Amino acid sequence: MNNFKILLLFLFAFSSCKTDKKTTPEVLNTTKPATDFVIAFGSCNNQNLPNTFWGEIKKNNPAVWIWGGDIIYSDTEDMAYLEQNYLKQKNNVDYMNFIKNLDVLATWDDHDYGVNDGGTEYPKKAEAQQLFLDFFDVPKNDERRMQEGVYFAKDYKVGAKSIKIILLDTRYFRTALTDDTETKKRYKPAINTDATILGEKQWNWLQEQLENSQASYTIIMSSIQFLSAEHGFETWGNMPSEVEKLEKLLISTNTKNAIILSGDRHISEFSKKEVNGLNYPLIDFTSSGLTHSYSNFSGENNQFRFGNVVSEKSFGILKFDFENDTVLMEIRGENNKLYETISQKY
Ligand SMILES: [Fe+2]
């Protein structure tokens, strides 16, 4: 403890002892570990490569594991091959041990959907959806078996607080991206305002979810990045009208403390944006990948970046401290090494 803290403690104890002797423990409480609720997440898991993280992630005591997509790599229109790759992951003993006593939520990205950077044009999307749901043993009468797309939401009640987790499907309805033919970048922002990431039906569902929610925190898993938009790979920023639409929806539905999670990029980073009309900063926490990363990453612009890019393999941790309305977000990797962190007060 440094001298300043000792002085503060002394002053607090001195000033409060006349009126209430029980106030001193409150000061000590502020130093307790923030572990009221822990969510872990990650993406980009090649079933043919070793994943050394399952045991390490578990050490953080998560209540929930969220898959941010690329659960397997299986670019194909051959559904027998896709099924075989899911089975390979399901036969992974370390993974199966990891998910014991853990709530697992998931969305997909392009390589488990079936095609690199794929969207609504993929002809096997309905079949691939059923195999995705089979992998998670989703019952045959579950609503996700009947709907188009794997979007889903679940609410958690923890004491007096509640957390809503929303999984978006950024593949099933996503219209064509605009190739960038002038620069070395792969895609550029669409001028066409009909361009969509979520599609009409999913947007309506999302609006309903947010309108009817009283959750203290709303976690939105998007698979592709939401805020970082200058790199030219897949991002919500390739459809600026969709970015604006989600920000406006968070404002109009009065969504409390939304945090966006993403993956896809094989790098991990925090992006943070002050959105006019939101009374908290919007964070996009990108965590990717679990089995392989963009190890020769040489830098890219992201006006919203907070801290440094992690180009090592990594996973993401969110630790909720309800008493102090703070979420500690951590990018961790091999042997639980802590790479980057944000402690955000809400
Ligand atoms: Fe990936």
Boltz pocket constraint, residues with backbone or C-beta under 6 A from the ligand:
constraints:
  - pocket:
      binder: B
      contacts: [[A, 43], [A, 44], [A, 45], [A, 69], [A, 70], [A, 111], [A, 264], [A, 265], [A, 266], [A, 289]]
      max_distance: 6.0
